[in-house]
Amino acid sequence: MDKKLVEMLHLELEPVGIFFGNTTAKSDLEASPNKRNCVIPFVLAAAKGKITSMNEAGCTCPGGAVGACFGDGFTRLNPNIHIMLSQGLGDRTPEGAPPMLKEGERFFCDANIAMKWRQNMPFSDKAYPRIVFAPLSRWEEVGTPDLVYIFANADQISALVTMQGFYNGKAINTLAPFGAACHSIVYAAEQMDKEEPYAIMGLFDISQRSVTIKDYLSMTMPYQLWENMTKDLDKSCLTTHSWKNIEKRL
């Protein structure tokens, strides 16, 4: 697999291919249904070289089930998510509940506004029965990915955003929706069937920022956009004096 883009961007972590509905790929790490599993550690493990996977039973986080495209995980696993995302339960909180349930994460001013966000989530069933994450160096073991997920710092993100417009001349090719750490996956899945898809930035969830890589964000895109970025690299902004100045600190 061609790694030229990875080398030119100086990515420390491999781009991760996301494969929806895959039941055949051998996995180095499979999510256990007996644990509370966040999706991002499985993506990160893939970025470090492992093939990882989850099915609905192993995707035990409500927001993670949504992000990984196992339908409406909120309704199945936490129907009161809109309360936690806003101002919390306050004095109505059961004893022993985590602070975030009592105080709320305060992403929204009240539960009704949080419900609007929830109702506008582009729920997807694309992952059933299993989602697989694989590093670029091992895509040939699995096939052609549906999405590509990239961990990148600010300099690298700036180049990735710029490169999305290389063939279409549009100023807006990347969206930055609010959501849980893994929700860029479900938003990118929504783009797969569009004639002019957008790339999706992510890792904005401050409730999870403390356990993600400092100073990194993510970009997730349909494979079509990844293919576009890997063509004509000798004519891209990564060959300019401007990028060479940035390379000195990468």
C-alpha positions in Angstrom: 0.0 0.0 0.0 1.4 3.4 -1.0 2.5 5.4 2.1 3.7 8.5 0.2 1.0 10.7 1.7 1.8 9.4 5.2 5.5 10.2 4.7 4.9 13.7 3.2 2.6 14.6 6.1 4.9 13.0 8.7 2.0 11.2 10.3 3.1 9.4 13.5 0.1 7.2 13.4 -1.1 5.1 10.5 -4.4 6.1 8.7 -7.0 3.6 9.8 -9.3 1.9 7.3 -12.9 1.4 8.5 -14.7 -1.6 7.1 -18.4 -1.9 7.6 -20.2 -5.2 7.8 -17.0 -7.3 7.6 -17.3 -10.8 9.1 -14.2 -12.4 7.7 -11.1 -10.3 8.7 -9.0 -11.8 11.4 -8.8 -9.5 14.4 -6.0 -8.9 16.8 -8.4 -7.3 19.3 -12.1 -7.9 19.5 -14.3 -5.9 21.8 -15.7 -7.9 24.6 -19.4 -7.6 25.5 -18.5 -7.9 29.2 -16.6 -4.6 29.2 -17.6 -0.9 28.8 -15.9 -0.3 25.4 -15.1 3.1 24.0 -14.6 3.0 20.2 -11.6 5.4 20.0 -9.1 3.0 21.8 -9.9 0.4 19.1 -9.3 3.0 16.3 -6.1 4.1 18.1 -4.9 0.5 18.4 -5.4 0.1 14.7 -3.4 3.3 14.0 -0.6 1.6 16.0 -0.7 -1.5 13.8 -3.4 -3.9 15.0 -6.5 -5.0 13.3 -9.4 -4.5 15.7 -13.1 -5.1 15.5 -16.5 -4.7 17.3 -19.9 -6.1 16.9 -23.1 -4.6 18.4 -22.8 -6.7 21.6 -19.2 -5.5 22.1 -20.0 -1.9 21.4 -21.3 -1.3 24.9 -21.1 2.6 25.0 -24.4 4.3 23.9 -22.6 7.0 22.1 -20.1 4.6 20.7 -22.8 2.4 19.3 -24.1 5.5 17.5 -20.6 6.5 16.3 -19.7 3.0 15.1 -22.9 2.8 13.0 -24.8 0.3 15.1 -28.1 2.2 14.8 -29.6 4.3 17.6 -27.5 3.3 20.6 -29.0 6.1 22.6 -32.5 4.6 22.7 -31.2 1.1 23.4 -28.5 1.9 26.0 -29.1 5.3 27.5 -32.5 6.9 26.7 -31.7 9.8 29.0 -28.5 10.8 27.2 -30.0 14.3 26.4 -30.2 15.0 30.1 -26.6 14.1 30.8 -25.4 16.1 27.8 -27.2 19.2 29.1 -27.6 20.2 32.8 -27.9 16.8 34.5 -30.4 15.4 37.0 -29.3 17.6 39.9 -31.0 16.5 43.1 -32.8 13.7 41.3 -29.6 11.9 40.7 -29.5 8.3 42.1 -27.0 7.8 44.9 -23.6 6.6 43.6 -24.2 7.9 40.0 -21.2 9.5 38.3 -20.8 13.3 38.6 -21.5 13.9 34.9 -25.0 12.5 35.4 -25.7 14.9 38.4 -24.0 18.0 37.0 -24.5 17.3 33.3 -21.8 17.7 30.7 -23.4 21.1 29.9 -22.9 20.9 26.2 -26.4 22.2 25.8 -28.4 24.8 27.8 -31.2 22.4 28.6 -32.5 18.9 27.8 -34.9 20.1 25.1 -32.0 21.6 23.1 -29.9 18.5 23.7 -32.8 16.5 22.3 -32.8 18.5 19.1 -29.1 17.5 18.6 -30.0 13.9 19.3 -32.9 13.8 16.9 -30.7 15.2 14.1 -28.0 12.6 14.5 -27.6 10.7 11.2 -28.0 7.2 12.7 -26.7 4.4 10.5 -26.8 0.6 10.4 -23.9 0.3 8.1 -21.7 -1.5 10.6 -23.9 -4.6 11.1 -22.9 -7.2 11.9 -19.3 -6.1 12.6 -17.0 -3.1 12.1 -13.3 -3.6 11.5 -10.5 -1.1 11.9 -7.2 -1.7 10.2 -3.9 0.2 9.7 -3.0 1.3 6.2 -0.1 -1.2 6.1 -2.6 -4.0 6.5 -5.5 -3.0 4.3 -4.6 -5.7 1.8 -5.5 -8.3 4.5 -9.0 -6.9 4.7 -9.9 -5.2 1.4 -10.8 -1.6 0.3 -12.1 0.4 3.3 -15.3 2.3 3.4 -13.9 5.2 5.4 -10.4 6.4 6.3 -9.7 7.8 9.8 -6.6 9.9 10.4 -5.2 11.2 13.7 -3.3 14.5 13.0 -1.9 17.5 14.7 -2.8 21.1 13.8 -0.2 21.4 11.0 -1.2 18.1 9.4 -5.0 18.9 9.7 -4.4 22.2 8.0 -2.8 20.4 5.0 -5.6 17.8 5.0 -8.3 20.4 4.9 -6.5 22.3 2.1 -6.0 19.2 0.0 -9.7 18.4 0.0 -10.3 21.2 -2.5 -7.5 20.3 -4.9 -9.8 18.9 -7.5 -13.1 20.8 -7.0 -12.1 24.4 -6.2 -14.6 24.6 -3.3 -13.8 26.4 -0.1 -15.9 24.2 2.1 -15.0 20.5 1.8 -14.6 19.6 5.5 -17.3 19.7 8.2 -16.7 19.9 12.0 -19.8 18.7 13.7 -20.1 18.4 17.5 -20.4 14.9 18.8 -18.8 12.2 20.9 -15.2 11.3 20.1 -16.2 8.6 17.6 -19.1 10.4 16.0 -17.0 11.6 13.1 -17.4 8.0 11.9 -21.2 8.1 11.7 -21.1 11.6 10.1 -18.6 10.4 7.5 -20.7 7.3 6.8 -23.5 9.7 5.9 -21.2 11.2 3.3 -20.5 7.9 1.5 -23.5 8.0 -0.8 -23.3 11.6 -1.7 -22.1 12.8 -5.1 -19.8 15.5 -3.5 -18.9 14.1 0.0 -17.4 16.0 2.8 -14.5 15.0 5.1 -15.4 15.1 8.8 -13.2 16.5 11.6 -13.6 15.1 15.1 -12.3 14.5 18.6 -14.0 17.7 19.9 -15.7 15.9 22.8 -14.2 17.6 25.9 -15.5 14.8 28.1 -13.0 12.5 26.3 -10.2 14.9 25.3 -8.3 14.1 28.5 -7.9 10.5 27.4 -7.1 11.1 23.7 -3.8 12.3 22.3 -2.9 15.8 23.3 -3.0 18.4 20.5 -4.5 15.9 18.0 -7.8 16.0 16.1 -9.1 13.5 13.6 -10.3 13.6 10.0 -12.6 10.9 8.7 -13.6 10.6 5.1 -15.1 8.3 2.5 -12.4 6.2 0.7 -13.1 8.2 -2.5 -11.7 11.3 -0.8 -8.7 9.4 0.4 -8.0 8.2 -3.1 -8.2 11.8 -4.4 -5.7 13.0 -1.8 -3.2 10.3 -2.7 -3.1 11.3 -6.4 -0.8 13.9 -7.9 1.1 14.5 -4.7 4.0 15.9 -6.7 1.7 18.8 -7.6 0.2 19.3 -4.1 0.8 21.9 -1.4 3.0 19.3 0.3 5.8 20.1 -2.2 5.8 23.9 -1.6 8.3 26.1 0.3 5.4 26.8 2.7 5.0 23.2 3.7 8.8 22.7 3.9 8.9 25.5 6.5 6.2 23.6 8.5 8.1 20.3 8.1 11.0 21.6 10.1 8.8 21.3 13.3 7.2 18.0 12.5 
